[in-house]
Amino acid sequence: MPEEFQEPSDIWQAAAADAYTTLGSGEAGLTYTEVEASRTAYGTNELDTVRKSPIIWKFLGNFYHLMALLLWAAAILAFVADEPELAWTIIAVIAINAVFSFSQ
């Protein structure tokens, strides 16, 4: 690379002739044999498909993050302390928080 390029991403600042020289190309582009050689050396110019996790797992993830786990512990302690109204209220807070977090 010419000295004016500090990073490969700086090539957009170069004159066209310098960019062609740096990239090993020309104004007409690559020939068919150059394209085939490039494909053999580097593979096709395609992005791999990333498998996304199902939407249900993203929703359920809102029930077991750190704050939700602390609230689950509080609900269990409320049941142990014979305070079912408080326990169910805490569980409702967990559910409402999960719905709002998921919708964002």
C-alpha positions as CSV (number, residue, x, y, z in Angstrom):
1,M,0.0,0.0,0.0
2,P,1.2,3.5,-0.7
3,E,2.4,5.4,2.4
4,E,-0.6,7.7,2.4
5,F,-2.8,4.7,3.5
6,Q,-2.4,4.2,7.2
7,E,-5.3,1.6,7.3
8,P,-6.9,-0.4,4.6
9,S,-10.1,1.5,5.2
10,D,-8.4,4.8,4.2
11,I,-8.3,3.7,0.5
12,W,-11.4,5.8,-0.2
13,Q,-9.2,8.9,0.1
14,A,-6.9,7.8,-2.7
15,A,-6.8,8.8,-6.3
16,A,-8.4,6.2,-8.5
17,A,-5.1,5.1,-10.1
18,D,-3.6,4.6,-6.7
19,A,-6.6,2.6,-5.5
20,Y,-6.5,0.4,-8.6
21,T,-2.8,-0.3,-8.1
22,T,-3.3,-1.0,-4.4
23,L,-6.2,-3.4,-5.0
24,G,-4.6,-5.1,-8.0
25,S,-7.4,-4.0,-10.3
26,G,-8.1,-1.6,-13.1
27,E,-10.7,0.7,-14.4
28,A,-12.4,-2.1,-16.3
29,G,-12.5,-4.3,-13.3
30,L,-11.3,-7.9,-13.0
31,T,-11.1,-10.4,-15.8
32,Y,-12.9,-13.7,-15.6
33,T,-9.7,-15.6,-14.8
34,E,-8.9,-13.1,-12.1
35,V,-12.4,-13.6,-10.6
36,E,-12.0,-17.4,-10.7
37,A,-8.6,-17.2,-9.1
38,S,-10.0,-15.0,-6.4
39,R,-12.9,-17.3,-5.8
40,T,-10.5,-20.3,-5.6
41,A,-8.3,-18.4,-3.1
42,Y,-10.9,-16.7,-1.0
43,G,-14.2,-18.4,-1.7
44,T,-17.4,-16.8,-3.0
45,N,-18.4,-13.3,-1.9
46,E,-21.4,-14.5,0.2
47,L,-22.4,-14.0,3.7
48,D,-23.2,-17.1,5.8
49,T,-26.7,-17.3,7.1
50,V,-26.7,-16.9,10.8
51,R,-29.3,-19.1,12.5
52,K,-31.4,-16.9,14.7
53,S,-32.8,-18.2,18.0
54,P,-36.5,-18.7,18.1
55,I,-38.6,-15.8,19.3
56,I,-39.9,-17.8,22.2
57,W,-36.4,-18.2,23.7
58,K,-35.9,-14.4,23.5
59,F,-39.2,-13.9,25.4
60,L,-38.4,-16.6,28.0
61,G,-34.9,-15.0,28.5
62,N,-36.7,-12.1,30.2
63,F,-37.7,-14.5,33.0
64,Y,-34.2,-15.5,34.1
65,H,-31.9,-12.5,33.9
66,L,-30.3,-11.3,37.1
67,M,-33.1,-9.0,38.3
68,A,-35.8,-11.5,37.5
69,L,-33.9,-14.2,39.4
70,L,-33.8,-11.9,42.4
71,L,-37.5,-11.4,42.1
72,W,-38.1,-15.1,41.8
73,A,-36.2,-15.6,45.0
74,A,-38.3,-12.9,46.7
75,A,-41.5,-14.7,45.5
76,I,-40.3,-18.0,46.9
77,L,-39.4,-16.3,50.2
78,A,-42.9,-14.8,50.3
79,F,-44.5,-18.2,49.8
80,V,-42.3,-19.6,52.6
81,A,-43.3,-16.7,54.8
82,D,-47.0,-17.6,54.2
83,E,-47.6,-14.4,52.2
84,P,-49.1,-15.7,49.0
85,E,-50.6,-12.4,47.9
86,L,-47.1,-10.8,48.0
87,A,-45.6,-13.8,46.2
88,W,-48.2,-13.6,43.4
89,T,-47.7,-9.9,43.1
90,I,-44.0,-10.3,42.7
91,I,-44.6,-13.0,40.0
92,A,-47.0,-10.6,38.2
93,V,-44.2,-8.0,38.3
94,I,-41.8,-10.5,36.7
95,A,-44.4,-11.3,34.0
96,I,-45.2,-7.6,33.2
97,N,-41.5,-6.8,33.1
98,A,-40.9,-9.6,30.7
99,V,-43.7,-8.5,28.4
100,F,-42.5,-4.9,28.4
101,S,-38.8,-5.9,27.9
102,F,-39.7,-8.2,25.1
103,S,-41.8,-5.6,23.3
104,Q,-39.0,-3.1,23.3
